[in-house]
């Protein structure tokens, strides 16, 4: 399974975001993190996309750990994020009734 994390912050807050990123507690070993990939987003500042991969059997614990990761950025002016749980094509086909 994967969770896609998207975060945005103002350019004025970039230094504080970087400082807090360095101080983050590492994720558990069963979560593989790809990214963050960042890009300037016009007047919205900076956008970051991170993909977290983990086994379905660890879904609850993984989502708790990922959520706690973003708590480290609370209080940064203009910082906001969203987390989206996503399934692969095999699981999606099964949900649609195709075995």
C-alpha positions in Angstrom: 0.0 0.0 0.0 1.0 3.6 -0.3 0.2 6.9 1.3 0.8 10.0 -0.7 1.8 13.1 1.3 1.5 16.5 -0.2 2.7 19.6 1.7 2.8 23.3 0.9 4.5 26.2 2.5 5.4 29.8 1.8 8.9 30.7 0.6 9.3 32.8 3.7 8.9 29.6 5.8 11.3 27.5 3.7 14.2 27.8 6.2 12.1 26.7 9.1 10.7 23.7 7.1 14.2 22.6 6.3 15.4 23.0 9.9 12.4 20.9 11.1 12.9 18.3 8.4 16.5 17.6 9.6 15.2 17.1 13.1 12.5 14.6 12.3 12.4 11.2 14.0 13.0 8.5 11.4 10.1 6.4 10.3 9.9 2.7 11.3 11.9 0.4 9.1 8.8 -1.2 7.4 7.9 2.1 5.7 9.9 3.0 2.6 9.9 6.7 1.9 10.4 8.1 -1.6 11.0 11.8 -1.7 10.3 14.4 -0.7 10.2 15.8 -4.2 9.8 19.6 -4.1 9.0 22.2 -6.7 8.1 25.9 -6.7 4.4 26.4 -7.1 3.8 29.9 -8.3 2.2 32.1 -5.8 1.5 29.1 -3.5 5.2 28.9 -2.5 6.8 25.4 -2.3 5.0 22.1 -2.8 6.4 18.8 -1.7 5.2 15.3 -2.6 6.4 12.2 -0.7 5.4 8.6 -1.3 5.3 6.2 1.6 5.2 2.5 0.8 4.4 -0.3 3.3 2.8 -3.7 3.6 -1.0 -3.8 4.0 -0.5 -5.7 7.3 1.1 -2.6 8.8 -1.4 -0.1 7.5 -2.7 1.2 10.9 0.8 1.6 12.4 2.1 3.1 9.1 -0.6 5.7 8.9 0.0 6.7 12.6 3.7 7.1 12.0 3.3 9.1 8.8 0.8 11.4 10.5 3.1 11.9 13.4 5.9 12.9 10.9 3.9 15.9 9.7 3.1 17.0 13.3 6.7 18.1 13.4 5.8 21.0 11.1 2.9 22.3 13.2 3.3 26.0 13.9 5.3 26.7 10.7 3.5 29.8 9.2 1.7 28.8 6.0 2.4 25.1 6.3 -0.4 22.7 5.3 -0.5 19.1 4.2 -2.7 16.3 3.1 -2.4 12.5 3.2 -4.0 10.2 0.8 -4.2 6.4 1.1 -3.9 4.8 -2.3 -4.2 1.2 -3.6 -2.5 -0.5 -6.5 -4.3 -1.6 -9.7 -4.8 -5.2 -8.4 -6.6 -4.0 -5.3 -8.5 -1.4 -7.2 -9.7 -4.0 -9.7 -10.8 -6.3 -6.9 -12.8 -3.4 -5.3 -14.6 -2.9 -8.6 -15.6 -6.6 -8.6 -12.9 -7.9 -11.0 -11.1 -10.9 -9.5 
